[in-house]
């Protein structure tokens, strides 16, 4: 598969992508990774293209990563704040999006607290739509940068055992990663308190563990998740201290995983809650590599969806 085989207008989720499309994104990201090492970190690839960033939820890594990716591709980026828009005056999201479409953007990056919002806008708008996270549904670009990082450090994804641990119920990262990792041949085990485990998640083809030790046994990749208190209607654990004692990743516990296991976290990271500082900062950690790789992956996505064809 090569660039000319990419025909999608939008990137809305991992579930709809084929393994070949995922590999194309990762391979394209590899070609953009070296831009960060240049004295002048900029290529003219998307000169003349306009990208609107619509973020209705707080974001540091994802929003900054998209903004940097757009600048490095020489695209014109517009950052849209819902708090200072006509939305606060009662305008609907659809009307806001249609008004933005009237300005002829090429791509719209959207994060929203309600599942399905990017999908609805994609049906209405001519511009390509990129899902930067919709509720607890999906976060496709995070899963893609996770896969890129795994492939970078392990050489492949097929045949690996990946343990995802934490607040499984409320994490959009989990859903996207489960789809992606299985499409590329990895096996996935999820672990967390029963109060944070979705009913029927086994139907996605994953193993379910209710103890950290069981999940870590034989893991090649350990992905820790934060507790998403903002999505929980009521407290689901007795205390942070008890949670860390049962599901916090310490150096001793990491010893249960394979000797060459890597540690990941999509951020934001809560030290002393889901992960100990000596693990987060240890030699097994690739957490900062995930952040760095996010720029290259998002450059690849912007490039492929823009319809531009040519070398960086």
N, C-alpha and C positions, 0 to 999 in steps of 0.2 A: 504493500500500500504506500502511495506517495501523496504529496500535497494535493494533486489534482483530484484525489478521491475524497476530499473533504467537501461535503455538500450541505452541511447543516448551517442554518442561519443563526441558531441559538445554542447555548450550552446551559441546559436547565437541570440536568442531573446525570449521575453515573449510570443509573439503571437502564437508560435508553441507549447507551453507547455499546458498541461492539469492542471486543478485545483489540481488534486491529485499529480502531479509532483511538482507543486509549494509548496504544503503543505509538501511534503517529504523534499524539500530543507530547508524549514523553521524549520521543526522538527529536521533535522540533525544539522542545525546551533545551535539550542538550546543545543544540546549535546556537542558542541564545545565551547560554550560561557564561561563555567567555566574554560577553560584552561587559560584565561587571569587573573584569580584570584589565580592561583597556584604560589608558590614561584619560581619554574622553569617553565616558560611558554613554554613548549615544549613537544610534544608527538611524538613517533616514527612512526606514521601511514603511512607516505609517504617516509620513508627512502629508498633511492635507486632510487626514481623517479626524473626526471629532468623536470623543468618548465622553458620555455623561455618567458620573458616579452618583447613584441614588442610594443613600444609606439611611434607612429608617430605624436602625438599631446601632448601638455603640460598637465601634470597631477601631482597633489600633493596627494590628498586623495586616488584616485583609485589605482595608482601605488604603493604608500607606503603600502596601505592596502593589496594588493596582495602579495607584498614582505614579509610583516610580516606574513601573512597567510601561505605562503610557508615555512618560517623559523620555525614557530610553529609546522608545520606538519613534520618537518625534511626533506623536499624536497630540492633538489639542484636547486637553482634559478640562471638563467643567465639573466642579464638586457642588452637589446639590444638597442643601440642608433642609430637612423637613421642618425644623423648628422656625426657620425664617422664610418659609414658603407660603403660598396661598392655601396650603392644606390647613394651616392654623386658622384660616378665615372661612373654612367650610368647604373648600373645593375638594372634589373626590379625587382619589388617586388616579383613576382612569382619565379624568379631564386634565389633571396635571401632566400625565404621560403623553396625552395627545397634544397638549401645548408644546411640550418638549420636542415631540416628533415633528411638529410644524417648523422647528428650527433646523431640521434635516441632519440630526446626528447619525453617525454610522453605527455606533454601538452604545448600549446602555447597560451598565453594571448595577445590579440592584440587590440590596439586602433588606429583608422585611421580616417582621415578627410573625406573620401569618403564612402557613404553608400554602403553596400554589400561586402566590402573587406573581412571581416571575413568569410562570406558565401562562397566566391570564394576559399579562402584558405582551408576551411574545406573540399571542394570537392576534392582538390588536394592532401592533406596531410594525412598521416596515424595518426599523432598525433591528440589528441583532441584539438579543438579550442574553446577558450572562448572569446566572444565579450565584450571588455571593453569600448565600445562606438564606433559607426561607423557613422560619420557625424551627421546629424540631424535625424537619423533613429531610433536607439534603444540604450538603456543602461541597459541591463537586470539585471546586478548585483546591480545597484543602486536601481532599483524598488524592487528587492528582499530584500535588506537591509531596504528599506523604509517600506515594508510590515512587516518585522520582528519587526521593531521598533513600528509600529502601534499596532500590536498584543500584544507586550510586555506591552504597556501603556494603551491600551483600552480593552484587553482581547480577542478581536475578530476583524474581518474585515467585515464580513457580516452584512448588515444593517446600516453601517456607511455612512455619507455624507462627502465626501472629496472635498475640494476646492483647485484647483491648479491655481495659479495666477502669471501672468507675461508674459514673452516672449514665448508664446505657439508655435508660428510658427517655431522657431529655436531650440527648446528643444527636445533632444532625451530622456530625462528623462520623459517628459510628455507622449510620446507614449508608453513607456514601462509600466509606472504606470497605464495608462488608461486600457491597456490590463489586467494587473494583478489584479487591484482592482475590475474590473467588473467580472473577472473569479471567484473571491472569494466573490462576493455578495455585494460589496459596490456600491454606486452611486457617480458619479463624476460630478462636475461642474468646467468648466474652465473659466477664466476671464483674460482680458487684453485689451490693446488698439486694435482697429479694424485693425491697421496696423501690429499687431503682432499676428493676429488670422488666422489660416489656413482656406482657403475656404473649406467648406464641412466637417468640423471636427465633425459636428452633426452626420455624418454617422457612427462615432465610438460609438454612443450611449450615448454621454455626453450632459449635459446641457451647454449652452453658455451664459455667462453674460458679459456685457460691462461696468459694474460698480463694484467696489470692495464691496460696501455695499450689493448689491444683492447676490454676490457670498458668502459672509460671513454668511448671514442669515441662521441659523440652521446648520452650519458646525461643524462636530466633529473633523475634521483634517484640518488644514490650511497649505498648502505647497506653499512656496514662491519661485520664480525663479528669477535669475538675467537676465538682458538684455544682450544678447549675441552679442555684437557689432562686434566681429570677424566674425560672420556669416551673418552679414547684409551688403548688397552692398551699402546702403545709409542710412542716419539717418531716423529713423521711428518715432521719438518723437521730439517735439519742444525743450525740454530741460530736464535735469535730475530733476531740481526743480519742473517742472510741472508734470513729471511722478510721483514723490514721493507724490505730493499733491493729485493725482488722484488714484494711485495704491499702494502707500507705506503703509505697515502694521504698524499702530501706536497702542498704548495701547487703546486709545478710540475706534478705529475701531475694534479691537479684541473683544471688548465687544458685538459686533453684533453676534459673533459666540456663540455656546453653551458654557455654563459656564465651562464645563470641557474639552473644546477643547485643542488640542495640536498643537504646531507650529513646522513646519519642514522646512528644506532648504537643498538641495543637495550640496551646495557650488560650487564654491567659493562665499562667501556672501559679498554683497556691502552694508554696513551700510549707512543709510540715502538715499538710492536709492530705494530698494524694501522693506527694513525692518528697523525699528527704533532700536537703540541699546537696549533700555529698554525692547523691546519685544524679541530680539535675546538672551538676557541674562536673561530673566524673568523666572518665575516658570513654565510657559506653554511651554517653549522651550525644545525640545528633540533633538536639532541639534547636540550636542556633543554625545548623545546616538547613533545617526545615524552613526557617525564616528566609535565609538567603536563597534557597531554591524556589521559594514561592514567587519571587520576581521573575525568574526565567520561565517558570511554568505559565505564569499569567501573561508574559510576553508572547509565548507560543499560542495561547488561546486567543488573545487579541489579534494576532497575526492570521491565524487560520480562519477566524470568523469574519475578518475584514475583507476577505476575498483577494487580497494582494498576493501576488506570486513573484518571488524573486529572492535572491540571496540577501542575507543581512549585511 
